[in-house]
Amino acid sequence: MPNAQCPMPKTQLLLYLIPIIGFFPSLWTLYRGQGSREQLAISRLSITLALTWLLGYLLLTTGAATSDYFPLRLFILNSFLTSGYFLVSVWLILRLMQGKSGRLPGFSNLAERVLGKYLS
């Protein structure tokens, strides 16, 4: 019977880490405050990654739109930021599928400090 319950949380953890889309189930999980420690930690990490990407994306896009000298460089940097966000998310998904930890040095600690205070 315990084996029948194991795939669902792992599937949920993978859902949380899908770029952009995973933000919403992660937010819902933290808002309800229900779930295992691992689910809450992955949810915090997913939200932190998504909000960091969104903030960087908005800042770089605004800078490129208002800059007279560096718009192409800012757009290229913006594409690197977006590619990095997607690659980190895929890397974390692959790590979870292999049964390894879903922690990301720096971001996991930041997520625990910031979101752990407000959403748990």
Helices and strands as residue ranges (DSSP letters): H 2-5, H 7-16, H 23-32, H 37-66, H 71-97, H 107-118
